[in-house]
Structure formats: structure tokens, C-alpha cells
């Protein structure tokens, strides 16, 4: 009688025709590849480590120098990987772990644009995930080409999927008012919102900001995601919130015991604060409101880039373009409100009579210095000279 298979253990044939084992507890957890031979002590050790969420070093298993796993390992030892923002490395790690579980032993030189395209298409129902996969493969093979490990980048020719929507929902002024009404000055909940609004920081940078970064009313901080140097003026509204506190020793935003928070824990806590205030929005949505306010008040693209730490003008153009469009739309609405469609019937009839009278006006032309003028018969008309015909 065959032995029962351990729970959460699955087997499938990969695209190279080999049978592979992997562990997956549920749909929310990544698949973990098991490399040992089924039934051996090594296999069971890898299986238990996968259940416990522990990465187990593959001791005794030689990694071929032409395999995808070898290429990924070399990338993670390089300066290119080292200089990548921590948040980006974490995202790429999750993507690469899944790829290595399925294709770690495959030769990386055999990966083609068609394979990358198929990987993108398998994720097409979640365009953001598909594009993150593609960006990771582009970055990996771009480095590999520069390091002379690969001759070309198979992901370069594959296009990103169009991603509809604008991501996080921006806050509104009504959201801010509702939040302030629920959380008064002197609460950590209020301080968190005011700091996000008036600095425009991402949640990770907001959770790090403390008194040690502020000199003469100006905060100096390096953006965690882009590495850009940020210079942030502490406006009176924010200074008032900081003074009211409570703040921590190392960071303005802190937990109940005054301890600093990770960006993940701060994000979760802030979501709870928002829900209690009846605001269905996120920390990043406040950053969007901050940028929108700045653009509507005339901030230039360069100013937005400097304040929010954007390396290119792609993001800043989004806000200035929207602000310009709203200003132009308002101007056009004002013009429309003055046209004939907003006049009363008596005003319309009066205007029609004036037009008819002008058509009946006798015109005379006189030559004066080679120029011709058209005059009305009414010498009191301020528009006596209507057009210069030359």
C-alpha cells in the first residue's frame, strides 16, 4: 500500500518535462521548491523548513554555473543588487523565489522573449503583478548583459501591460476634515495624518522621520525608495502637531510605548486610524492629496520633484497636467457662462435687433493715406471705426 503524501506537498511537471516537488500551504503563500529526492531525510528536512517558512541552504547540492539559480545568486552578490532600494529588493525577492521554485535548474541562456511573454500572460489578470514580474526580469538580464553573463536581454522587447486606474485613492478635503474631527491634536493618530499631509513622505520615510533629522525648522532625509535627498520645511501646522505630540525618542510617529515602527506596522495602524474616522483611504493617498494641493497652488514640475523625491518628471507631470487641465476647464466654464445660452429671451431679442440695425447701417469708405476705414452712420457710436481693412 503506498504511503500517504504529506500535507501541502504537490508534484507537477515543469515546462522542461521534469517532475518537481513543491510545498504550498495556501494561495496567499509562495510555492517552495523541494530539491531533495522524495522519501530521503534531505527531502523531509527541506519539507519541514518550507512549512516553517525558513529558507534552507542547499548544502551538498551543486548549483550549475549555467542555471537560472546561479545567475540570480550572482546578481544578489553584485553592487547592482546592493544599491537597490530595500522595498524593491523585497518585492523582487518574492518574485524570484517563485521562479526559482519552478525553474531554478533551467539554463538561463535558454530563456527567450517568448518565455518572458508567457510569464507575463500567465499573470495578465493582475496587471500590476505581471508588470512587476517583467520589470524584475528586465533588471536581472540587464545586469547579466553588463556582467557578460548573457548576450542579450530577452525581457527588453516585451511590453508592459497597460495598467488602468491611478493606484491608491487620493484623499479629499472632506476626508481630512472628518479625520481631524475624530482625532484631535495631542493624539498619535492626529500627528500621523498631519505629518503625512504636510511632508508628502512615503509611509516608510514618515515612520523614520525624527527630531535628529530637523535643523532650524527644516527636515533633511534620504528617501528610502529612490535614495534622493529630501529637504522638507516644517510648516506651522505640522510644527503644532509635533509640539502637541505624543512623539517617540527616535521618530515622531511611534507605537503606544514610544517605540519606532516599521513601515508595514505603521501602514496597518494608520489604516485602523482611518477606519475609525470613517475614511476609506490609505497613507499613500495622503501623499497624492499633498501633491495635488501643491500643483493646484502653482508648484512647478521641478519643485514637485525636489519635494517628493521623484527622480524623473513622469510623476510631477501627472499632477501639473491635472492642475492645468482643471484651471483651463474653469476658465472655459467662465467663458461659457457669458455666452448667448445663458441670456434671457428678452436679451436675445435685443441682441438680434442690434445685429439687424447694424446690417442696415449705411457704410461709407474714404481713402486716407492708403488705408480704408468702415464707419457707421452713428457719430456717437464708440465703435465708429470697426475694422482696419488696409
C-alpha positions in Angstrom: 0.0 0.0 0.0 1.5 3.4 -1.0 2.5 5.8 1.8 0.2 8.8 2.1 1.6 12.1 0.7 2.4 14.7 3.4 0.0 17.6 3.6 0.7 20.7 1.4 3.1 18.7 -0.8 2.4 18.9 -4.5 4.0 17.5 -7.6 3.9 18.7 -11.2 5.7 18.5 -14.5 7.6 21.7 -15.4 8.0 23.2 -18.8 11.3 21.2 -19.3 9.4 17.9 -18.8 10.8 17.1 -15.3 8.7 16.2 -12.3 9.2 18.6 -9.4 8.0 18.8 -5.8 7.0 21.9 -4.0 5.2 23.0 -0.8 2.4 25.5 -0.8 0.2 26.0 2.4 -2.4 28.2 0.8 -3.0 30.6 -2.1 -1.5 33.5 -0.2 1.9 31.9 0.4 4.6 31.3 -2.2 5.4 27.9 -3.5 8.7 26.5 -2.1 10.6 24.1 -4.3 11.9 20.8 -2.7 15.1 19.7 -4.4 16.0 16.5 -2.5 14.9 13.1 -3.6 11.4 12.1 -2.4 11.5 10.0 0.7 15.0 10.9 1.8 16.0 12.6 5.0 17.2 15.6 3.0 13.7 15.8 1.3 11.9 15.8 4.6 14.3 18.4 6.1 13.5 20.7 3.2 9.8 19.9 3.5 9.7 20.9 7.2 11.7 24.1 6.6 9.2 25.0 3.9 6.3 24.5 6.3 8.1 26.7 8.9 8.8 29.4 6.4 12.6 29.0 6.8 14.9 29.3 3.9 17.1 26.2 4.0 20.6 26.4 2.3 21.0 23.7 -0.3 24.1 22.1 1.1 25.5 19.2 -0.8 23.7 20.2 -4.0 25.9 21.7 -6.6 24.4 24.7 -8.5 25.3 24.6 -12.1 27.0 27.7 -13.4 24.6 27.9 -16.4 21.4 27.6 -14.3 18.9 30.3 -13.6 19.5 29.9 -9.9 23.2 30.6 -10.3 22.5 33.7 -12.3 20.1 35.0 -9.6 22.7 34.2 -6.8 25.4 36.2 -8.7 23.0 39.1 -9.1 22.3 39.2 -5.4 26.1 39.4 -4.7 26.6 42.4 -7.1 26.6 46.1 -6.4 23.6 46.4 -8.7 21.5 44.5 -6.2 23.2 46.1 -3.1 22.3 49.6 -4.3 18.7 48.7 -5.0 16.1 50.1 -2.5 15.2 47.7 0.2 11.5 47.8 -0.7 12.3 46.9 -4.3 14.7 44.1 -3.2 11.9 42.6 -1.1 9.5 42.7 -3.9 11.9 41.2 -6.3 12.9 38.5 -3.8 9.3 37.3 -3.6 9.1 37.1 -7.4 12.4 35.4 -7.8 11.6 32.8 -5.1 8.6 31.7 -7.0 10.6 31.5 -10.3 13.4 29.6 -8.7 11.0 27.0 -7.2 9.8 26.2 -10.7 12.8 26.9 -12.9 15.9 27.1 -10.7 17.8 24.4 -12.5 16.9 25.6 -16.0 19.8 27.0 -18.1 19.3 30.8 -18.1 20.8 31.1 -21.7 17.7 29.1 -22.9 15.3 31.8 -21.6 13.8 33.6 -24.6 11.5 36.6 -25.1 8.7 34.1 -25.7 9.2 32.6 -22.2 9.1 36.1 -20.7 6.0 36.9 -22.7 4.3 33.7 -21.5 5.2 34.6 -17.9 3.6 38.0 -18.3 0.5 36.5 -19.9 0.0 34.0 -17.0 -0.2 37.0 -14.7 -2.4 39.2 -17.0 -5.4 39.1 -14.7 -3.4 41.2 -12.2 -1.6 43.7 -14.5 0.5 45.1 -11.6 1.9 41.7 -10.7 2.5 41.0 -14.4 4.5 44.2 -14.8 6.5 43.7 -11.6 7.5 40.3 -12.9 8.5 41.8 -16.2 10.5 44.6 -14.5 12.3 42.1 -12.4 13.3 40.1 -15.4 14.4 43.2 -17.3 16.6 44.3 -14.4 18.1 40.8 -13.9 19.1 40.4 -17.6 20.2 44.0 -17.9 22.7 43.3 -15.2 23.6 39.9 -16.7 24.4 41.5 -20.1 26.6 44.2 -18.4 28.4 41.5 -16.4 29.0 39.5 -19.6 27.0 36.5 -18.3 24.3 36.9 -21.0 24.5 38.1 -24.6 21.1 39.8 -24.7 18.2 40.8 -22.6 15.1 38.6 -23.5 12.8 40.8 -21.4 13.7 44.1 -23.1 11.3 43.6 -26.1 8.3 42.5 -24.0 6.0 45.4 -23.3 4.4 46.3 -20.0 0.7 45.7 -19.8 -1.5 48.9 -19.7 -2.5 49.4 -16.1 -5.8 51.2 -15.8 -6.5 53.3 -12.7 -4.3 55.5 -10.7 -3.4 53.2 -7.9 -4.2 54.4 -4.4 -7.3 56.6 -4.0 -6.3 60.1 -3.1 -7.7 61.8 0.0 -10.2 64.7 -0.3 -10.5 67.8 1.9 -13.6 66.2 3.3 -11.6 63.1 4.4 -9.1 65.4 6.1 -11.9 67.3 7.9 -13.5 64.0 9.1 -10.2 62.6 10.3 -9.4 65.8 12.3 -12.8 65.8 13.8 -12.3 62.2 15.0 -8.7 62.6 16.1 -7.8 65.9 17.9 -4.4 67.4 18.4 -2.5 65.6 21.1 -3.1 62.1 19.8 -0.6 60.0 17.9 -3.4 59.4 15.3 -3.6 63.1 14.5 0.1 63.5 14.4 0.5 60.7 11.9 -2.0 62.3 9.5 -0.6 65.8 9.7 3.0 64.5 9.2 2.0 62.6 6.1 -0.1 65.5 4.7 2.5 68.3 5.2 5.6 66.4 4.3 4.2 64.2 1.5 6.5 61.4 2.6 6.0 57.7 1.8 5.0 55.7 4.9 8.5 54.2 5.3 10.2 57.6 5.3 7.4 59.1 7.5 8.0 56.3 10.1 11.7 57.2 10.2 11.5 60.9 10.5 12.5 62.3 13.9 14.0 65.3 15.7 17.5 64.2 14.7 16.6 65.0 11.1 15.4 68.6 11.8 17.7 71.6 11.9 16.4 75.2 12.0 12.9 74.1 11.1 14.0 72.1 8.0 14.0 68.3 7.8 16.8 66.6 5.9 16.1 62.9 4.9 17.2 60.5 2.2 14.3 58.8 0.5 14.3 55.0 1.2 12.9 54.1 -2.2 14.8 56.3 -4.5 17.8 57.4 -2.5 17.1 61.0 -3.3 18.0 63.7 -0.7 14.8 65.4 0.6 14.6 68.9 2.1 11.3 69.4 3.9 10.3 72.7 5.6 8.3 72.1 8.8 5.2 74.3 8.2 3.4 75.8 11.2 0.5 73.3 11.0 2.9 70.4 11.3 5.0 72.1 14.0 1.9 72.5 16.0 1.0 68.8 15.7 4.5 67.7 16.6 4.5 70.0 19.7 1.2 68.5 20.8 2.6 65.0 20.4 3.0 62.4 21.6 6.3 61.6 19.8 9.0 59.0 20.2 12.6 59.5 21.0 13.9 58.3 17.6 10.8 59.1 15.4 7.9 61.4 15.6 5.5 58.6 14.7 5.6 55.8 17.3 3.8 53.0 18.9 2.0 53.1 22.3 5.2 52.5 24.1 7.1 55.2 22.2 8.9 52.6 20.1 9.7 53.3 16.4 7.5 51.4 13.8 8.3 49.6 10.6 6.6 50.9 7.5 4.4 47.8 7.4 3.2 48.1 11.0 2.7 51.9 10.6 0.7 51.3 7.4 -1.5 48.8 9.3 -2.0 51.1 12.3 -2.8 54.1 10.1 -5.5 52.0 8.3 -7.1 51.4 11.6 -7.0 55.1 12.5 -8.6 55.9 9.1 -11.4 53.3 9.5 -12.2 54.7 12.9 -12.6 58.2 11.3 -14.8 56.8 8.5 -12.1 57.5 5.9 -11.6 54.7 3.4 -8.2 55.7 2.2 -4.5 54.9 2.8 -1.3 56.6 3.8 -0.2 56.9 0.2 -3.5 58.6 -0.7 -2.4 61.5 1.6 0.8 61.8 -0.4 -1.4 62.2 -3.5 -3.5 64.9 -1.9 -0.4 66.7 -0.8 1.0 66.7 -4.4 -2.4 67.8 -5.8 -2.6 70.7 -3.4 0.9 71.8 -4.3 0.2 71.6 -8.1 -3.1 73.4 -7.8 -1.3 76.2 -6.0 1.2 76.6 -8.9 4.1 74.3 -7.9 6.3 73.6 -10.9 7.4 70.1 -12.0 10.9 70.8 -10.7 9.5 71.9 -7.3 7.4 68.8 -7.1 10.3 66.5 -8.0 12.5 68.1 -5.3 9.9 68.0 -2.6 8.6 64.4 -3.2 11.9 62.8 -4.2 10.9 61.8 -7.7 13.9 61.1 -10.0 12.1 61.9 -13.2 9.3 64.3 -14.2 6.8 61.4 -15.0 5.0 61.8 -11.7 5.3 65.5 -11.4 3.8 65.9 -14.9 0.8 63.9 -13.8 -0.1 66.5 -11.1 0.8 69.6 -13.1 -1.1 68.4 -16.1 -4.2 67.7 -14.0 -3.9 71.1 -12.3 -3.5 72.9 -15.7 -6.5 71.0 -17.1 -8.7 72.0 -14.2 -7.6 75.6 -14.5 -8.3 75.7 -18.2 -11.6 73.9 -17.7 -12.6 76.6 -15.1 -11.6 79.4 -17.4 -13.7 77.8 -20.2 -16.7 77.4 -17.9 -16.5 81.1 -17.1 -16.4 82.0 -20.8 -19.4 79.7 -21.4 -21.4 81.4 -18.7 -21.1 84.7 -20.6 -22.4 83.5 -24.0 -25.8 83.7 -25.5 -27.0 80.4 -24.0 -27.2 82.0 -20.5 -29.2 85.0 -21.6 -32.9 85.6 -21.2 -35.3 85.7 -24.2 -35.6 89.5 -23.9 -31.8 89.8 -24.0 -31.6 87.5 -27.1 -34.3 89.6 -28.9 -32.5 92.8 -28.1 -29.2 91.4 -29.4 -30.9 90.2 -32.6 -32.4 93.7 -33.1 -29.0 95.3 -32.7 -27.5 93.0 -35.3 -30.3 93.8 -37.7 -29.7 97.5 -37.2 -26.0 97.2 -37.8 -26.7 95.4 -41.1 -28.9 98.3 -42.2 -26.3 100.9 -41.3 -25.0 102.8 -44.3 -21.3 102.5 -44.8 -19.0 104.9 -46.4 -15.5 104.4 -47.4 -12.9 107.1 -47.5 -9.3 106.9 -48.6 -6.9 108.2 -46.0 -3.2 107.6 -46.5 -3.7 104.4 -48.4 -5.9 102.9 -45.6 -9.6 102.2 -45.9 -11.9 102.5 -42.9 -15.5 101.4 -42.4 -17.7 103.8 -40.5 -21.2 103.6 -39.1 -23.7 106.4 -39.6 -23.9 107.0 -35.9 -21.3 109.6 -34.9 -21.9 108.9 -31.2 -21.1 105.2 -31.5 -17.8 104.4 -29.6 -17.1 101.7 -32.1 -17.3 104.1 -35.0 -14.2 102.7 -36.6 -14.8 98.9 -36.7 -12.1 97.4 -38.7 -9.0 98.5 -40.5 -9.1 96.8 -43.9 -5.7 98.1 -45.4 
